[in-house]
Amino acid sequence: MSAANLVGLILAVLIALLLAAALVFPERF
């Protein structure tokens, strides 16, 4: 796995966590 693939994977996970948090805690966003 290349560095670019790793960075993209990490960004995808962070975005997924943000979306999940926005759904679980809508009053904080």
N, CA, C and O atoms as a GROMACS GRO file, in nm:
protein
  116
    1MET      N    1   0.085  -0.120   0.000
    1MET     CA    2   0.000   0.000   0.000
    1MET      C    3   0.089   0.125   0.000
    1MET      O    4   0.184   0.134   0.077
    2SER      N    5   0.056   0.219  -0.086
    2SER     CA    6   0.138   0.341  -0.096
    2SER      C    7   0.093   0.444   0.006
    2SER      O    8  -0.012   0.431   0.069
    3ALA      N    9   0.175   0.548   0.023
    3ALA     CA   10   0.143   0.652   0.120
    3ALA      C   11   0.014   0.724   0.081
    3ALA      O   12  -0.067   0.759   0.168
    4ALA      N   13  -0.007   0.748  -0.049
    4ALA     CA   14  -0.128   0.818  -0.094
    4ALA      C   15  -0.252   0.735  -0.060
    4ALA      O   16  -0.353   0.789  -0.017
    5ASN      N   17  -0.243   0.604  -0.080
    5ASN     CA   18  -0.358   0.519  -0.048
    5ASN      C   19  -0.386   0.523   0.102
    5ASN      O   20  -0.501   0.526   0.144
    6LEU      N   21  -0.280   0.524   0.182
    6LEU     CA   22  -0.297   0.526   0.328
    6LEU      C   23  -0.362   0.657   0.372
    6LEU      O   24  -0.452   0.657   0.456
    7VAL      N   25  -0.316   0.769   0.316
    7VAL     CA   26  -0.375   0.899   0.351
    7VAL      C   27  -0.522   0.904   0.310
    7VAL      O   28  -0.605   0.953   0.386
    8GLY      N   29  -0.553   0.854   0.192
    8GLY     CA   30  -0.692   0.853   0.146
    8GLY      C   31  -0.780   0.768   0.237
    8GLY      O   32  -0.894   0.804   0.266
    9LEU      N   33  -0.726   0.655   0.280
    9LEU     CA   34  -0.801   0.566   0.369
    9LEU      C   35  -0.828   0.635   0.503
    9LEU      O   36  -0.939   0.627   0.556
   10ILE      N   37  -0.727   0.701   0.556
   10ILE     CA   38  -0.743   0.771   0.684
   10ILE      C   39  -0.847   0.883   0.671
   10ILE      O   40  -0.931   0.901   0.758
   11LEU      N   41  -0.840   0.959   0.561
   11LEU     CA   42  -0.937   1.067   0.540
   11LEU      C   43  -1.079   1.011   0.529
   11LEU      O   44  -1.173   1.069   0.583
   12ALA      N   45  -1.094   0.900   0.459
   12ALA     CA   46  -1.227   0.839   0.444
   12ALA      C   47  -1.281   0.796   0.580
   12ALA      O   48  -1.400   0.814   0.608
   13VAL      N   49  -1.195   0.741   0.664
   13VAL     CA   50  -1.239   0.698   0.798
   13VAL      C   51  -1.278   0.819   0.882
   13VAL      O   52  -1.380   0.815   0.952
   14LEU      N   53  -1.199   0.925   0.877
   14LEU     CA   54  -1.231   1.045   0.955
   14LEU      C   55  -1.363   1.106   0.911
   14LEU      O   56  -1.444   1.147   0.995
   15ILE      N   57  -1.386   1.112   0.780
   15ILE     CA   58  -1.512   1.168   0.729
   15ILE      C   59  -1.630   1.081   0.772
   15ILE      O   60  -1.735   1.132   0.810
   16ALA      N   61  -1.613   0.949   0.767
   16ALA     CA   62  -1.720   0.858   0.810
   16ALA      C   63  -1.750   0.879   0.958
   16ALA      O   64  -1.866   0.878   0.998
   17LEU      N   65  -1.646   0.898   1.040
   17LEU     CA   66  -1.668   0.921   1.183
   17LEU      C   67  -1.741   1.053   1.205
   17LEU      O   68  -1.830   1.060   1.290
   18LEU      N   69  -1.705   1.157   1.130
   18LEU     CA   70  -1.773   1.286   1.144
   18LEU      C   71  -1.920   1.274   1.107
   18LEU      O   72  -2.006   1.329   1.176
   19LEU      N   73  -1.949   1.203   0.998
   19LEU     CA   74  -2.089   1.186   0.957
   19LEU      C   75  -2.166   1.106   1.061
   19LEU      O   76  -2.281   1.139   1.092
   20ALA      N   77  -2.106   1.002   1.116
   20ALA     CA   78  -2.172   0.922   1.219
   20ALA      C   79  -2.197   1.007   1.343
   20ALA      O   80  -2.304   0.998   1.403
   21ALA      N   81  -2.099   1.089   1.382
   21ALA     CA   82  -2.116   1.174   1.500
   21ALA      C   83  -2.227   1.276   1.476
   21ALA      O   84  -2.305   1.305   1.567
   22ALA      N   85  -2.235   1.331   1.355
   22ALA     CA   86  -2.339   1.429   1.324
   22ALA      C   87  -2.478   1.365   1.332
   22ALA      O   88  -2.575   1.430   1.370
   23LEU      N   89  -2.486   1.237   1.296
   23LEU     CA   90  -2.616   1.169   1.304
   23LEU      C   91  -2.652   1.134   1.448
   23LEU      O   92  -2.768   1.142   1.487
   24VAL      N   93  -2.551   1.097   1.528
   24VAL     CA   94  -2.578   1.056   1.667
   24VAL      C   95  -2.598   1.176   1.757
   24VAL      O   96  -2.681   1.174   1.848
   25PHE      N   97  -2.520   1.284   1.733
   25PHE     CA   98  -2.528   1.404   1.816
   25PHE      C   99  -2.564   1.526   1.731
   25PHE      O  100  -2.480   1.615   1.715
   26PRO      N  101  -2.686   1.534   1.677
   26PRO     CA  102  -2.722   1.645   1.587
   26PRO      C  103  -2.720   1.781   1.656
   26PRO      O  104  -2.702   1.883   1.590
   27GLU      N  105  -2.738   1.784   1.788
   27GLU     CA  106  -2.744   1.913   1.856
   27GLU      C  107  -2.606   1.978   1.868
   27GLU      O  108  -2.597   2.096   1.901
   28ARG      N  109  -2.500   1.904   1.841
   28ARG     CA  110  -2.365   1.962   1.853
   28ARG      C  111  -2.316   2.023   1.722
   28ARG      O  112  -2.210   2.085   1.720
   29PHE      N  113  -2.390   2.006   1.613
   29PHE     CA  114  -2.342   2.053   1.483
   29PHE      C  115  -2.434   2.162   1.427
   29PHE      O  116  -2.409   2.214   1.318
   0.00000   0.00000   0.00000
